[in-house]
């Protein structure tokens, strides 16, 4: 059997104390007792809301072969006979194991941050690098103080490319994560007003993102969005910490990896990517200019890593949007169908505009409507009313005539839209979900977008539960 870690390696890395008869090794690591698999180690992390130690017995019942627990919690686990490694602090132990994982690998490491597009870019990188070697990347959006160490600790020793996503809500959060990831290549997708309530302006957001440069390995590369207003600031910040190789992507005439042309369709995109003295036509299997911009960043990474650019570009054809981030569902209603675009995972002004643009490019069926179902963008602070009201501009420019809103902050958008737009406003997610469930009709294209805290995934789930899915056989609205 191939182990992810031997238990002796874990004990040494984490400075832990063995308790019971330990297995020779483990096949994986989990912090979720519900999804842990046989042969895996369960790290009983104490989070903001729950303490993993309270779920240790469930982890054992679901197949955990080893527990990593806190010394202080050991007496409460006395009835469990499963082997354990006892440590002072479980999260700190996971961080130590992450450091050991980074030290033992010869993989080329990529770290992605930015206000918008981190997870999508990470997934595109996973797909683009797979033709060139064994890739290890974070699942979902594991980009915080426990998600990044967990992803590192899960990285097999023989990984050839590691792809990590690093996020933040406040200054000082990226720096320690970047220093354990130690990337060879860093991508900053863009700087936009996300988490604006925790910052005074975009420059402060850019400064917090720039912390990632402090982790770049000697001789490493930084890839920046040349179209973003914070480009000059970020370039200087990278230079200030000694990064020598700074590259740019975007439509800007001076971009090293230039998006020369974009042709968007309802279900896909075609771009012409100009770099390295030639222009490549690249088909992306999902729609949206924002994906085209992310693709340019990914091509830049593949190029500086000297991986196979042609096969990476070809891999984009197979790209499809994921749950909460543009996934499409063709659903049966009446004698026909409607299209649901699931953008429910999160929202800020930049990603909201991108989602509206995708809706604008869609093709409703006969008698169908383009419907934007929008919820609050959280963490906007004192800027909240302004940024919500400003969404009227993109909606009107896109010709969206049906807007369904929920959440207290979206009242500002409701009040900013003219009478020519058919607006439905409800205070709660549940109310707008009920309305949507009874109001969609044949030919509609319905796009659902909000910050995660609004729970707009409930709207998506309600529609998926009520209306049968139609298999993807080429039919499109």
Residue, then its C-alpha position, 0 to 999 in steps of 0.5 A: x500500500x502507498x501511504x500519504x504519510x507514515x505515522x513516524x513521519x507524522x510524529x516527527x513533523x508534528x512533534x506529537x506523542x503516539x497513543x495506542x498502537x499506531x498503523x504504519x501509515x495513512x492514506x489521506x487526511x480529513x477534518x470532516x468526520x462525515x466524509x472521512x474514508x477508511x485508512x485516513x487520519x482525522x485532525x480534530x481541529x477546533x473551529x469558530x463554530x464546532x470542535x472536531x474533538x466532539x466528532x471523533x467517535x463519528x470519524x472512527x465510525x466512518x473509517x478513520x484509522x488514526x486521530x490527531x487530537x489535543x492533549x487537553x482534550x484527551x481525557x474526554x476521549x478516553x473511551x475511544x480505542x482508536x490510535x491517536x497522535x497527541x499534540x498541543x494544538x491540532x491546527x498548529x500540528x497540521x501547519x507543521x505537517x504542511x511545512x514538512x509536505x512542502x519541504x519533501x516535494x520537488x513539485x513546482x508550486x503555483x499560488x493564486x490570489x485576487x479579489x475575483x476568480x481565484x477558485x476558477x483560475x485554480x481549477x483551470x490551472x489544474x486542468x491545464x497542467x495535467x497533460x504535463x505532469x501529476x497535479x495536486x490542487x485544493x478542493x473547493x475553496x480551501x484558501x484560508x488558515x486551515x484550508x491551505x495547510x490542509x491542502x499542503x499536508x494532503x500533497x503526495x510526495x511525488x507531485x509534479x505541480x502543486x496549485x494553491x489558492x490563498x484568500x483573505x478578509x483582513x490584512x495579515x492573513x495571506x503572509x503566513x500562508x504564502x510563507x508555508x506554500x513558498x510558491x515558484x509562481x504567484x498569480x494575482x487575478x485582479x484587485x476589486x472591491x471585495x471585503x471592502x468593509x474591512x478596508x478603506x480603499x482598493x490600495x489597501x486591498x492590493x497591499x494585503x494581496x501583495x503579502x503573497x510576494x513575500x513567500x515567492x521562492x528565489x528566482x520565482x515569478x509573479x503574474x499580474x493583471x495589466x488591465x487592473x488599476x493597481x498593476x503599478x502598485x503591485x509591480x513595485x511591491x513585488x520588486x520591493x521584496x526582491x521578485x525579479x521575474x514579473x509578467x503581465x496578462x490582459x488586453x493592455x497593449x503592453x501585456x506580455x500575455x495579451x488577450x488579443x481578441x475575445x469572441x463570446x458565445x452563450x455556452x463557450x468562448x474563443x480567444x486569441x492569445x498573443x505571447x511568445x511571438x505568436x498568436x494562438x486561437x483557444x476555445x474555452x468550454x464555458x462562457x464569459x470574458x472573465x474566464x478569458x482573462x483567467x485563461x490568459x493568466x493560466x497560459x502565462x503560468x504554463x509558459x513560465x513553468x515550461x509546461x506544454x502550452x499547446x496541450x494546456x490550451x487544448x484542455x480549455x475545450x473541456x472546461x465547464x463551470x462548477x457548482x455556484x460558479x456558473x454551472x448551467x442546468x437545463x430544466x424541464x418546465x411545462x412543454x419546454x425548458x428553461x436554463x438555470x445559471x448557478x452563480x450562488x457561491x459568492x458575490x462582489x461588484x466585479x463578479x456580479x458584473x461578470x455574471x450579468x455579462x454572462x446572462x446578457x450573452x445567453x439566448x432565451x427560448x421563444x417567449x423567454x426572459x433573461x432574469x437576474x436573481x440577485x442577493x446582497x453583496x456582503x462585507x461592503x461596509x459603508x460602501x454597501x448602499x453605493x455599490x448595490x445601487x451601482x449595479x443598475x448600470x450593468x443591468x441596464x447596459x446588458x438589457x436585463x428587463x427582469x430583476x428579482x432581488x432579496x436582502x436588505x442591501x438590495x433595496x438600494x438596487x431596487x430603488x435605483x432601477x427604472x420602471x421599465x425593468x420588472x423588479x420583484x423584491x423580497x426581504x428574505x432568501x426564502x421568499x424570493x426562492x418561493x417566488x422564483x419556484x412559482x414564476x419561471x416559465x418556458x424559455x427563461x434563462x435564470x441567473x442566481x447570484x449573491x454572497x454566500x451568507x445570503x444562502x442563495x444556494x437554496x434558490x438553486x436547490x429549490x429549482x433543481x428539486x422542482x424541475x426535472x433536469x434534461x440531459x445535456x445532448x446538445x439542446x441549449x436555450 
